[in-house]
Amino acid sequence: MKPALLALLLLWLLTLPVKWLAAHNMGWDIDFVPVVAYGLRFLEGGAFPVHGTLSSVAAYNMPLLVWLHLPALALTRSPYMAMLLTLLVWNGVGTLYAFIAGRQLAGDRAGLAAAALFTLSETGVSGSYTAWAQLLLPTFYLVVWVHLWRWQATGRGVHLALCGSVATAALMTHFSAIVLYPALLVMALLTRARWQGRWLAAGTAISLALLLPYGLFQIERDFVDIRAFLTRQPTIPAAVLAQYRSAAAETPAPPPVMATTPRPNTETPPPAVPATDPAGVPPRWQRALLWALDAPRQMLAGLLLFAASGYSTPALW
């Protein structure tokens, strides 16, 4: 093993006690529990997870974060150990690619410095035990950048296929990673990289295979979740969402020592959802075709709203 790689391995191993001690802060709220719950249900004989957790607009995320935890869940059947092992390995991948990026720019010492800054950063440490999709994005961005650089420098098409596949995996982890696609195109045009049709087709095929389960799930839901991501409009009425947020923000009062009179139930029941007439639902192929025809308008509206809101992804920059 080369001295620089040995030093990188020792550096990462020395940071493990810090991350292990910090893991007592592991969160167990509505954003994290479904990540392992869907996987455990599948391993116990349930349906394969075709979607992830609910997003801030009450739309189902893509399921890659759930898929990443499946190997560790299959080995340990422990939600805590599955999260910790999965995210520690992911942090190791990010540390390795930070080293590669620094070495490509300025040599081994710069690579080791970049790896140390990445793995000991606030995002690096908290991302070693917190199954929050945004915390996985820096590693995805590093992987895409390294292979984009290699593609431009060496002209090898395998790096082009990896760029597209990893960009799709990042998108399936958090929807904000959609910015990787135009970034890849702009960088390829600026550097005049050579496109290899065979490897471009391979990357496209891998991306479509990754997206297929979620795509079929969205066809069944008339693409309501994708429209919500693009337009930033919640999938449930604003009044119901406001009621849920206000209830979640309230601090529950401590229970009384002795019960006196029963409290009347003053909670407002959720509004009834009207049933859908199966006879009036178009077939799946027709819904997919209609959505594909309407997709350019939806994407344009989403990008305009995205730009007007000033939303950005700090990890990208």
C-alpha positions as CSV (number, residue, x, y, z in Angstrom):
1,M,0.0,0.0,0.0
2,K,1.3,3.5,-0.9
3,P,2.2,5.7,2.1
4,A,-0.4,8.2,1.2
5,L,-3.2,5.6,1.2
6,L,-1.9,4.1,4.4
7,A,-2.0,7.6,6.0
8,L,-5.5,8.1,4.7
9,L,-6.7,4.8,6.3
10,L,-5.0,5.6,9.6
11,L,-6.6,9.1,9.6
12,W,-10.1,7.7,9.0
13,L,-9.7,5.0,11.7
14,L,-8.5,7.6,14.2
15,T,-11.7,9.6,13.7
16,L,-14.0,6.6,14.4
17,P,-14.0,7.0,18.2
18,V,-15.2,10.6,17.8
19,K,-18.0,9.6,15.5
20,W,-18.9,6.6,17.7
21,L,-19.2,8.9,20.7
22,A,-21.2,11.4,18.8
23,A,-23.7,8.7,17.7
24,H,-25.5,9.0,21.0
25,N,-27.2,12.0,19.3
26,M,-28.8,9.7,16.7
27,G,-32.3,11.0,16.0
28,W,-35.4,8.9,16.1
29,D,-38.1,11.1,14.7
30,I,-40.4,11.0,11.7
31,D,-37.6,11.9,9.3
32,F,-35.4,8.9,10.3
33,V,-37.6,6.0,11.5
34,P,-39.1,5.2,8.1
35,V,-35.6,4.8,6.6
36,V,-35.1,1.6,8.6
37,A,-38.8,0.7,9.1
38,Y,-39.4,0.2,5.3
39,G,-36.3,-1.9,5.1
40,L,-37.2,-4.1,8.1
41,R,-40.7,-4.6,6.7
42,F,-39.2,-5.8,3.4
43,L,-36.7,-8.2,5.1
44,E,-39.6,-9.6,7.1
45,G,-41.5,-10.6,4.0
46,G,-43.2,-7.3,3.1
47,A,-43.2,-5.3,-0.1
48,F,-40.0,-4.0,-1.6
49,P,-39.6,-0.3,-0.7
50,V,-40.4,1.8,-3.8
51,H,-40.5,5.1,-2.0
52,G,-38.8,6.9,0.8
53,T,-39.9,9.2,3.6
54,L,-42.3,12.1,3.3
55,S,-40.7,15.4,2.3
56,S,-41.5,18.9,3.6
57,V,-44.2,19.2,0.9
58,A,-45.8,16.0,2.0
59,A,-44.6,14.1,-1.0
60,Y,-42.9,10.7,-1.0
61,N,-39.1,10.9,-1.6
62,M,-37.3,8.5,-3.8
63,P,-36.1,5.3,-2.0
64,L,-32.3,5.2,-2.4
65,L,-31.7,6.2,1.3
66,V,-33.8,3.2,2.3
67,W,-31.9,0.9,-0.1
68,L,-28.5,2.0,1.2
69,H,-29.5,0.7,4.6
70,L,-30.7,-2.7,3.5
71,P,-27.3,-4.5,3.6
72,A,-26.6,-3.5,7.1
73,L,-30.2,-4.2,8.2
74,A,-29.9,-7.7,6.7
75,L,-26.7,-8.4,8.6
76,T,-27.7,-6.9,12.0
77,R,-31.5,-6.5,12.1
78,S,-30.8,-3.6,14.4
79,P,-32.0,-0.1,13.4
80,Y,-29.2,1.6,15.4
81,M,-26.4,-0.5,14.1
82,A,-27.8,-0.4,10.5
83,M,-27.8,3.4,10.5
84,L,-24.4,3.7,12.2
85,L,-22.6,1.1,9.9
86,T,-24.2,2.4,6.7
87,L,-23.4,6.0,7.4
88,L,-19.9,5.3,8.7
89,V,-19.1,3.5,5.4
90,W,-20.7,6.3,3.4
91,N,-18.5,8.8,5.4
92,G,-15.5,6.6,4.5
93,V,-16.4,6.8,0.8
94,G,-16.6,10.6,1.0
95,T,-13.3,10.8,2.8
96,L,-11.7,8.7,0.1
97,Y,-13.1,10.9,-2.7
98,A,-12.0,14.0,-0.9
99,F,-8.5,12.6,-0.8
100,I,-8.7,11.8,-4.6
101,A,-10.0,15.3,-5.4
102,G,-7.2,17.0,-3.4
103,R,-4.5,14.7,-4.9
104,Q,-5.7,15.4,-8.4
105,L,-5.4,19.2,-7.8
106,A,-2.2,19.5,-5.8
107,G,-0.7,16.1,-4.7
108,D,-0.9,13.7,-1.8
109,R,-0.5,16.2,1.0
110,A,-3.3,18.3,-0.3
111,G,-5.4,15.1,-0.6
112,L,-4.8,14.2,3.0
113,A,-5.6,17.7,4.1
114,A,-8.9,17.6,2.1
115,A,-9.7,14.2,3.6
116,A,-9.1,15.4,7.2
117,L,-11.2,18.6,6.6
118,F,-14.0,16.5,5.2
119,T,-14.2,13.7,7.6
120,L,-13.8,15.9,10.7
121,S,-16.2,18.7,9.5
122,E,-19.5,19.2,11.2
123,T,-21.3,17.6,8.2
124,G,-18.8,14.7,8.1
125,V,-19.3,13.8,11.8
126,S,-23.0,14.3,12.0
127,G,-23.5,12.5,8.7
128,S,-21.8,9.5,10.2
129,Y,-24.8,8.6,12.3
130,T,-27.8,10.8,11.1
131,A,-29.9,9.3,8.3
132,W,-30.8,12.7,6.9
133,A,-30.7,12.8,3.1
134,Q,-29.1,16.2,2.8
135,L,-26.1,15.0,4.8
136,L,-25.3,12.3,2.1
137,L,-25.2,14.9,-0.7
138,P,-21.6,16.1,-0.2
139,T,-20.2,12.6,-0.9
140,F,-22.4,12.3,-4.0
141,Y,-21.1,15.7,-5.3
142,L,-17.5,14.7,-4.6
143,V,-17.9,11.4,-6.5
144,V,-19.5,13.1,-9.5
145,W,-16.8,15.8,-9.5
146,V,-13.9,13.3,-9.4
147,H,-15.3,11.2,-12.2
148,L,-16.2,14.3,-14.3
149,W,-12.6,15.4,-13.9
150,R,-11.3,11.9,-14.8
151,W,-13.6,11.8,-17.9
152,Q,-12.3,15.1,-19.1
153,A,-8.7,14.3,-18.4
154,T,-8.5,10.7,-19.6
155,G,-11.3,10.5,-22.1
156,R,-12.4,7.1,-20.7
157,G,-16.1,6.6,-21.1
158,V,-16.6,4.6,-17.9
159,H,-16.2,7.9,-16.0
160,L,-19.1,9.4,-18.1
161,A,-21.3,6.4,-17.2
162,L,-20.4,6.8,-13.5
163,C,-21.2,10.5,-13.5
164,G,-24.7,9.9,-14.8
165,S,-25.4,7.0,-12.6
166,V,-24.2,8.6,-9.4
167,A,-26.0,11.8,-10.3
168,T,-29.2,9.8,-10.5
169,A,-28.4,8.1,-7.2
170,A,-28.0,11.5,-5.6
171,L,-31.4,12.6,-7.1
172,M,-33.0,9.5,-5.6
173,T,-31.5,10.5,-2.2
174,H,-32.6,14.1,-2.2
175,F,-34.5,16.0,-5.0
176,S,-32.3,19.1,-4.8
177,A,-29.5,17.0,-6.5
178,I,-31.4,17.6,-9.8
179,V,-29.0,20.5,-10.2
180,L,-26.2,18.0,-11.0
181,Y,-27.6,17.3,-14.4
182,P,-27.3,20.8,-15.8
183,A,-24.0,21.2,-14.0
184,L,-22.7,18.1,-15.8
185,L,-23.8,19.3,-19.1
186,V,-22.3,22.8,-18.7
187,M,-19.0,21.4,-17.5
188,A,-18.9,18.9,-20.4
189,L,-19.5,21.7,-22.9
190,L,-17.0,24.1,-21.3
191,T,-14.2,21.4,-21.2
192,R,-15.2,20.0,-24.6
193,A,-15.1,16.5,-23.3
194,R,-15.6,13.7,-25.8
195,W,-18.9,11.9,-25.6
196,Q,-18.8,8.1,-25.9
197,G,-22.2,6.8,-27.1
198,R,-21.7,3.3,-25.7
199,W,-20.9,4.5,-22.2
200,L,-23.6,7.2,-22.3
201,A,-26.1,4.5,-23.1
202,A,-24.7,2.4,-20.2
203,G,-25.1,5.2,-17.7
204,T,-28.6,6.0,-19.0
205,A,-29.6,2.3,-18.7
206,I,-28.4,2.2,-15.1
207,S,-30.2,5.4,-14.3
208,L,-33.5,4.1,-15.8
209,A,-33.1,0.9,-13.8
210,L,-32.7,2.8,-10.6
211,L,-35.7,5.0,-11.3
212,L,-38.0,2.3,-12.6
213,P,-39.6,1.2,-9.2
214,Y,-40.3,4.8,-8.1
215,G,-41.5,5.6,-11.7
216,L,-44.1,2.8,-11.6
217,F,-45.1,4.0,-8.1
218,Q,-45.6,7.5,-9.4
219,I,-47.7,6.4,-12.4
220,E,-50.1,4.8,-9.9
221,R,-50.2,8.2,-8.1
222,D,-50.6,10.3,-11.2
223,F,-47.1,11.8,-10.5
224,V,-48.5,13.9,-7.7
225,D,-45.2,13.7,-5.7
226,I,-43.0,14.8,-8.6
227,R,-45.4,17.7,-9.3
228,A,-45.1,18.7,-5.7
229,F,-41.3,18.6,-5.8
230,L,-41.2,20.8,-8.9
231,T,-43.8,23.4,-7.9
232,R,-43.0,23.2,-4.1
233,Q,-46.7,22.9,-3.5
234,P,-47.8,20.5,-0.7
235,T,-49.9,17.5,-1.7
236,I,-52.4,18.1,1.1
237,P,-54.5,21.2,1.8
238,A,-52.7,24.2,3.4
239,A,-55.1,24.2,6.3
240,V,-54.4,20.6,7.2
241,L,-50.7,21.1,6.9
242,A,-50.8,24.2,9.1
243,Q,-52.8,22.2,11.7
244,Y,-50.3,19.4,11.6
245,R,-47.3,21.8,12.0
246,S,-48.9,23.7,14.9
247,A,-49.7,20.4,16.7
248,A,-46.1,19.2,16.2
249,A,-44.7,22.4,17.6
250,E,-46.7,22.3,20.8
251,T,-45.0,20.9,23.9
252,P,-47.2,18.3,25.6
253,A,-48.2,19.1,29.1
254,P,-47.1,16.6,31.9
255,P,-49.9,14.2,32.9
256,P,-51.8,14.9,36.1
257,V,-51.0,13.0,39.2
258,M,-54.6,12.0,39.7
259,A,-57.4,11.8,37.1
260,T,-60.4,13.9,38.0
261,T,-63.0,14.4,35.2
262,P,-62.4,13.1,31.7
263,R,-61.4,15.8,29.2
264,P,-63.8,16.2,26.3
265,N,-62.3,15.4,22.9
266,T,-62.1,18.7,21.1
267,E,-59.8,17.7,18.4
268,T,-61.0,18.3,14.9
269,P,-61.0,15.1,12.8
270,P,-59.1,15.1,9.6
271,P,-61.1,15.9,6.5
272,A,-62.5,13.0,4.6
273,V,-60.8,12.1,1.4
274,P,-63.4,11.4,-1.4
275,A,-63.1,8.0,-2.9
276,T,-62.0,7.7,-6.5
277,D,-64.2,6.0,-9.0
278,P,-62.0,3.3,-10.6
279,A,-64.1,3.5,-13.8
280,G,-63.2,7.1,-14.3
281,V,-59.4,6.6,-14.0
282,P,-57.5,6.4,-17.3
283,P,-55.2,3.5,-18.0
284,R,-51.6,3.6,-16.8
285,W,-50.1,4.1,-20.3
286,Q,-52.5,7.1,-20.9
287,R,-51.6,8.8,-17.6
288,A,-47.9,8.3,-18.3
289,L,-48.2,9.8,-21.8
290,L,-50.2,12.8,-20.6
291,W,-47.7,13.5,-17.8
292,A,-44.8,13.2,-20.3
293,L,-46.5,15.7,-22.6
294,D,-47.1,18.1,-19.6
295,A,-43.6,17.6,-18.1
296,P,-41.8,20.5,-19.9
297,R,-44.4,23.0,-18.6
298,Q,-44.2,21.5,-15.1
299,M,-40.4,21.7,-15.1
300,L,-40.3,25.3,-16.4
301,A,-42.8,26.3,-13.7
302,G,-40.7,24.5,-11.0
303,L,-37.4,26.1,-12.2
304,L,-38.9,29.6,-12.2
305,L,-40.2,29.1,-8.7
306,F,-36.9,27.5,-7.7
307,A,-35.0,30.6,-8.9
308,A,-37.5,33.1,-7.5
309,S,-37.5,31.6,-4.0
310,G,-33.7,31.8,-3.7
311,Y,-33.4,28.2,-2.8
312,S,-29.9,26.8,-3.0
313,T,-27.9,23.8,-2.0
314,P,-24.9,25.0,0.1
315,A,-23.1,21.6,-0.1
316,L,-22.9,22.0,-3.9
317,W,-20.9,25.3,-3.7
